[in-house]
């Protein structure tokens, strides 16, 4: 299913001159080349910038996208809290560069990674690497208060809202969903407890938030290892959350169904089936409700992607619950 309506990120020459100058000052050298990474679901620049000192991955967004500005600041704060051994590029710095009074650009710089994005439709070897990454992230134990509780930020009330409001767009989904909303709203109440735990959760892990690298420490039998990027939502929760959370997107992007993917990489030992269902209900509510909202400026493909994931979630829930 193609949900990637044409969208092009801003690239290095598109940035205001004062922002380019500020970035070069932080890099300590002029930018001599750049490669844009056009995947993902935010409006900002996402490019590997090259200088005579080497390469660095830079994200930058202007004040016209206030939500993303806040998200980038949050990503910088939380990325700095990731422990040793977490499979993620290192945050180098955060800069706020003023174009005019009260209108700052937010810029994040990370270690550049020599790798590639997974192919879509998914190849089995690349899918295995990213599924392994989801499980690996969930093996990292966190002390209390290192990161926010994942349960506290989980949108676990949107199925209840759909049940109460019955928006017109709901009729465009499988009728099973509308007929089950009251039952699902009851299950949704269990979602915060279902995702509680002491493990690291990326919170937004998908193929576009993973980079595949050849060889190196921790590589799989196929020679591939995956690293997770875009750590805007990490928290402390259950070790199964990232694996379950990415499976609807895997199916949408030409991969197997969730059940088939879990045969390639099973859930962590001891995962409670009812906890998975409760989390899946919350995910369903998020994707369905979000898909019915107005388009987001600068990300024309987002609502279609949420819609496709919502449909995948509904189908998965229907198979789980009958």
N, C-alpha and C positions, 0 to 999 in steps of 0.2 A: 504494500500500500504506500503510495507516494503522498506524504504530507508536507513536503519541503517546498512550499510556494516560494518562488524566487525572492531572495533577500540577500543583500550584499552588505557586509559590515563596512564601517569606515576603515580606511587604510592610512598608512603613515602620512602621505601628502595631504590627506583630508583634515588633519588636525590643525587647529589654530597655531600660528607661528610661535606664539608665546608658550604653548603647551609643548611643541616639539623642542623648543630651546630648553625648557625646564627638564624634560626627559633626558636630553643629551647632557645637561649639566650633572644630573644624577648618575648617568652612565659613565661620565668622565671622558667621553669621546663622541665625535659625530657619528650619526647613523649612516652606514654605507650601503645598507640593503635591508629588505624586509620581506617576510612571507606572511600573508594573512591566513588565518584559520577560520574559515567562514561557517563552520558548523555551530551548533548550539542555539540557545534561546535567550540571548540578551542583545542589547542594541550596540554595545561598545566595540571599540577596537580590540582585537585579539590577534596579536602578531608576534612573530619572532623577529626581533630587531638585531641586526648584525653591526658590530663596530670592530675597529682594529684590536679591541680588548677581548673580543669574543661575542657570543650570542646570549641574549636574554629574552624571555617571554614576557610580554607586556600587555596588560589590559588597561583600557582607559575609557572613561565615559564622561560626557558633559552634563551640565546642570539641567538641561532640558529633559533628562530622563531621571527624575528625582528618586524613583523607586530603586533603579539600578545603582545610582550613586550610594544610597544607603546600603544596598546589598554588597557592593564592593568594599565599603568600610567594614561591614560585618565579616566579610571573607578575610580581610587582612587581620582582624582581631582574632578570629578563630583559627586561621591557618597558623598563626604564631604559637598556638597552644598545642598543636599536634606533637605527639611524643616521638622519640627516636624510633626508627624502624617502620614508621607508617609509610606505606607505598604511595608517596606523593612528592612532587617537586617542592623544593624549599622556597619559602617566601623570602625575597631579598629586601624589599622596602615598599613603603606606601608613601605617595606624595600627593599633596593637594595643591594644584597649580591654578592661580587666579587669572582668569581672562579679563574680568572686570569685577568691580566691587560686588561681593556677595554672589559670585557666579564661578565657583571652583570646579575644575575638572579633577576627578579622582583617578589616580594611576597606581597600579600594582605591578611589581616586577617579581618574577619567579625565575629560578634556574631553568634554562632551556633544556629540553629533553630531546634527544635524537630518537624519534619514533614516528609513528603514524596512527591515524585514526582507524578504528575497525571498518571493514568494508560492509556495505549494505547492498544486497541481502547478506546476512551474516554467513561467514565461513565457519565451519565447525571448530577449527583450531583456534581461531580468534575468539569465538564465543566462549570456548572452554577457558581461555586465558582471562576473560573479563568476569566470567562466573567465579573463577578461582579468586580473582581480586575481591569480589564482593564478600566472599567467605573470609579471605585474609583480613580485610578491614575489621570484620566482626570478631577476630581473635584478640584484638588489642584491648586489654582491660584498662579502665579509667577509674581514677579516684573520684570521690564525690567532689562536686563543684569545679572540676577541671573544665568541663563544657556544660552547657545547659542540658537539662533532661529532655531527651527526644520526645517523650510523651507530652511535655508542656507545650511544645510547638506543633504537635500533630493536629491537623484540621479534623477533629473528631466530632463535628456537629453538623456537617453539611448534608449527610443523608437525612438527618432529622429535619433540616431546613427544607430539603426537597419534599419530604413527606408532608410538611405543613403547608408549603406554598404551591406545590404541584404546578411548576411553571409550564408554559405551553410547549416549550422545546423538548420537554420530557417525552412527549408522544413520538418523537423521532427515534427514540431508542427502543430496544427490544421490549415489548409490552410486559414481559416477565418482571422487569425492574419496577414499573409502576405498581404492579400487583403485589410486590414484596416489600415496598418501602417501609411500612410500619414494622415488619419483622426485622428488616435490616437496621432500622433506627435503633431498635433494642440491642441488637448485636453491637452496633457502633459504640454504645456506651461502655463496652468492655475494652475498646481499643487502647486507651491510655495505659491500662494495666497490662495489656497484652504485649506492648512494646517496651515495657520497663526493663531495665537491666543495667549492667555495669560495663558494657562493651561500646567500643567506638562505632558510631553510625555516621556514614557520609551524608545520608539524607537526600541525595539527588543523583544517585549513581545510575548512569546509562552509558550507552556506547559513545555518545558525544562528550562525555565527561571522563573518558578513559583514553590513555595513550599506550600503544603497543610498542614494546622495545624488544629487540633481538638479543638473546643471550643475557649474560649477567647473572647476578645473584637472584635466586628464587625462580629461575625460569622453569617452565613446564617441560614435559617430555617433547613437545613440538618446538622447543627453543624460544618460545615467546613468553614474555611476562608483561603484565599490564600495570600501569600506575594510574591513580585517580587524581583528577584535577577538579577545579571549581569547587572549593570547600567553603561554600557560603552558609551551609546549613548543618554542619556536623553537631552531633550531640551524643549523649550517653544513653544507651538503650539496649535492646535485645540484639543478639548476634545474627539473627535471621533477617533483620529488616532490609538491609541493602539488597540481598539476594532476591527476596520476594518483591521488593519495590521496583526492581529493574525489569522483571519478566514481562509485564504488559508492553513496555517499549521494545523489548527484544522481538516479540511477536509482530508488532506493528512494522518494524524495520526489516521484515523478511526472514525472521528467525522462527524457531519452533514455538509451539504452544508452551505455556508455563509448565504443564505436566511433563512434556517431552524434555524441556530444558532441565527440569529437576531430576530427570533420569541421567542426564550428563553430569550434573553436579548436585547431589542431594543436599537437603537442608542440614544444618549442623545437628549432630546427635543430640537427642533430647528435646528437640523443638516441638512444642505443643501444637497440635493441629488446630485446636480452637483459637489459639492466639494468632495463628496465621490467618484464619478466616476473619477474625475481628479486625486485624490490620488491613486485610484486603477490602473489607467493607468501607473502612475509612478512606482508603485510596480511591475506591469507586466513587464515593461521594465527592472527593476532591476533583477528580477528573471530569465527572459528569457536570457538576455545578460550574466548574471553571469553563467548560466548553460552551456553556450557554451565556457567558458574559460577552460584552462588546470586545472587539479586537483591541490588542495592545499596540500602541504606536511603535513602529520600527520593527515589530516582530510579526509579520502578517501570517506566518505559518504556525504560530503557537496554538491558537484555538483548534485548528484542524488536528494537530498532534495530540492535544488533550482529548479531543473527541475520539480519536482512534484508540487511545489508551483506555478511555472510558468504556468503549465497546468491548475491548479485550478483557477488561476487568469484569464487566457484567457477564460475559460468556463464561469466564473462569468461575465466578461466584455461582452461576447457575449450575455448573457441573459439580461444584462442591456441595451445594445445598439442595439441589433437585428442584 
